[in-house]
Structures are given as C-alpha cells and as structure tokens.
C-alpha cells in the first residue's frame, strides 16, 4: 500500500493513477493525458513525495524529480480531475470508443474549426452540405430505411394540384391526388403586395368551399383578384 495521505475527492470528481517504471537517473516524466497543477499526487516505490521538496509539476504535462530515479523505480501519478476514466475523451487519441449517448451543448466542430454538417443528396447526387433541413409545403412524407431517411416532396411549396396519394410504400406518388372539399380560414389575412406578389395578381384556391371563421377577416388588397374554386371542381 502506498504511504502518505491520499487525495480527497469531492462527489463530482474522479481520479486516475498512471504507473511508470523509471530508467537510470531519470528525472523528467511525461504524464499521459496531462494533469491539473496542484492537483497531483506523486509516489516513488510506494512513498508519497512532497511537492517542491521532492518534485516539481508546473506545466500540466511533465513532472521533474529533485533526486534522480534509479533503474526500475516505480513512479505513480495520482491525478485528480473532473473526468471518469471509462468515458473520458482523450485529446489527440487516434481512436476512441464512448459507451452510451454523447450529448453536445452547442455546435460540434470537426478538424479546422468548421461545424459538422450533413451531406444532402438528390437521387444519389450530392446537392450540398447543411446543418438544418427545412421542407417547405404540405404533403411531404418521410420514411426511415436503416440509417437513411427517404423523403418524398409533394407540391414543392405550392406547385402542383392537390396532395399526392401514395402507393403502399408511403413514398412513391401514384397518379392520383386529392383536394379537400372544404377549408376554413382561421386567422386574419391581408392579401396585398407583401403576401401575394408585388404586382397585380390573382389569389386563387383549388378548394371549392372556403369558409372564413367567426371573428376572422380576409382583406384583398389593391390590384389583387381572389378566385375561389379556380378549377371549378364544385361544378362537377
């Protein structure tokens, strides 16, 4: 058993011990993973050494013995730090395994300081890199296949007529679409050059029956023409 008073650890602090066999007349030892200055215990052949009297540890990496070691001396470094050996991320390690989930608060950066991104492909062709994907429009469907998510986009944010009806794979569009027979406006709307084009334009709906909710107002601005049931589906 090592002699001397052990380092006292608080509840959220762990420690690790590194063992080194000295060479003849060795004085300088490199501590693998580094250490916190003044948070290090050094033992030589089971006897605890005194900081400044028996060794110096001033740079967080190396420890220098005042009296050189002899061949085969066992030098122990007891390091106190905010880590657990089992799940510590070791700086500059070539390969590491972390058991369990890794939660990152903020951005996760790769070599060079750039934030990690996701590669975006269309039909197997690289489109670009992004941190956030935003799919515009309704009727889009998502299906997870292994570690890949297949995305089918319907309408493209307004183009096309109606919502596509899928085949049984929930991804592939059939030749059919559907249009709701009724729709309700649930909040005030102003259809002007801010929301409906900068010039004179037609504001259209393929839904044959549009109901404006109680207490809700729809204002058609200057130069705008509203057409309900533009496909005249209600006449079918």
N, C-alpha and C positions, 0 to 999 in steps of 0.2 A: 504494500500500500504506500502511495506517495505521502511524504511527510509535509507538514505545513497546513495552514488554514485554507480550505477550498474557497473558490469564488462563490459568493452568494448571488443567486439568480432570482429575479422577480418573476411573477407569474407569466408574463408575456415575453420572456427572454429565454433562449435556449443556448446551449454551448456545444462545442465540438473539440475533440482532442486530436492533435496531429503528432505522430511519433516519428522521430528521425534518429538514425544511427550516425554518429559523428565520425569524421575522418581524423587522422592525426593532426593535432594543432589547429583544428578548425575553430574559427571564432564567429564567422558570419553565417547565419542560417536564413534561408528564404522560407517564409510561412506561406504555404499553398492557400490561395484564396484571400490572403491578407488578414488584417486584424484591426480593431479599434484601438487607438493609442490610449494607454492606461486601462485597458480592458483585457489584459493578457496575463496569464499565469505561466511561468516557465519552470520546469522541473528538470534536474540533471541527475540521472541514476536514482530517481525517487525522492530527491531532496529539492524542496522548493527554493528557487533562487530569489534574491531580493533585487527589485528594480533599482537601477542606478549603481548599487553596490556590486552586484554580480553580473548584470547585463544592462543593455540599453535597447529600447524599442521606440524609435522616434518617427519612423516614416510610414508605418502601417503595413510594411511589406517584409522588412528584414529585422532580425534580432542579432545583436552582437554581444558575445560573451566577453567579460573582462578577463577571465582566465581561460586560455585555450583548452579545448576539449582534447581528450586522448582517444585513440582509435577504439571504436566500439561503444563509446559512451552513449547512453540512451537519453535523448533530449525530448521532452514532451512540451507541447504548446497547448494550453487550455484557453480557448478563445470564447469570449462572451460576446454575443451579438443577437440581433433581432432576426433569427432565422431558425429553421429546423433542417437538419442535415438531409432528411428524407425527401424534402420537396424544395430545397434551395435551388435557385437559378444561379449557376456558376458563371461568372464573367469569362468570356473568351473560350469556353469549352466547345470542342468541335461537335459533340453530340450529347444531348441531354434528354432524359425521359422524365416527364412530370405526371405523376399519378393523380387522377381526378381532374376536375374542371379548372381552367385558368380564367380568372375574371380580370379584365383590364379596365381601369377607370381612366378615360381619356383615349387618345389615339395610340395605336400600336405601330411603331416605326420599324422599318427594315434598315439594312445597311445603307449608309448615305444620308440618313435622316428623313427619308420620304415616308409618308404614311402608307400603310398597306392598303391595297386596292383589290377589287375583284375584276377579273377579265370578263368582258361581255362578248358573246358570240351570237351571230345570226346564221342559222343553217350551217353551223360549224366554222364560219368565217369570223375572225376576230374583228370586233367593231371598235373597241376601246377599253379603257380602264375607268373605274368609278368607285367611289365609296358608298354612294346611295343610288338605288334604283327607284324611279317613280313612274308607274304605269298610268297613263292618262286615259280617261274614258271608262265606260262601264262595260261589263260583259267579259272582262279578261279572266282567264282561268289559269290556275297554277297546279301542277301535279309533280310530286316528288318521286323521282326514279333513282334509287340508290343515293349517291351524293350529288345528284344533278336535279335541278328543278326545271321542268318543261313549262313554258309559258305560251299560251295562245292568246293573241290580242284581237279583240273584236271591235270594230268601229274606229280604231285609231284616234280616239278623242273627238268623234263627231262625224267621220266619213262613213259611208255605207248606210243601208236602210235596215233598221231593226236590229235585234240581237240574235246572233247566230245560234242555231240549235246544234248541239254536238252529237257526234257518233258516240258509241258506247265507251270509247277510251277517254271521254271527257276532255279531249284535247283537239281532235280533228273536227273542223267545221263541216256540217252537212250542207247541202244546197238550200236548206230552209232557214228562215229567220222568223222572228215573231215581233209584233208591235202591240203594246198594251192598248186596250180599248178605252181606258180611262186614265187620267193623270191629274194630280192636284198640285197647284202652286201653293207652297206652304209659308213663303216669306215675301216681303215687299221686294219688287224688282223694278229697276228703271232701265229700259231698253233704249240706250242713246249711243252717242259716238264713243263712249267709254267701254261699253259692254257689247255692242252689236255692230262694230265696224265704224271706220272713220267717215265714210261717205254714206250716201243714201243706200239703204239695203233692205232686204226682206227678212223678217224674223218669222221662221216657219216652224211648224210642228207636224210630225207624221202621225201623232196620236189624234184620233178623230174627236175626242171629247176631253177638253181641258177645263177643269173647274178651279176657280180662284177661291181659296179658303176664306173663312169668315175673318174679317178684320184685316185681310191682306189686300194690297194694292199693286197692280201691274201698270206701269206708266210707259207708254210708247212715245218715244221722243221724236223731235222734228226730223223728217227725212226717213223715218222708219215705217215700214208697212208690215203688219202682222198678218200671217196666213195660217189658219188652223186647218188641219187635215189636208195638207198640201197634196197628198196623193189621192184624195177623195175616196179614202177607204170606207168612210161611212156610207157612201152611196152603193157599195157592193151588195 
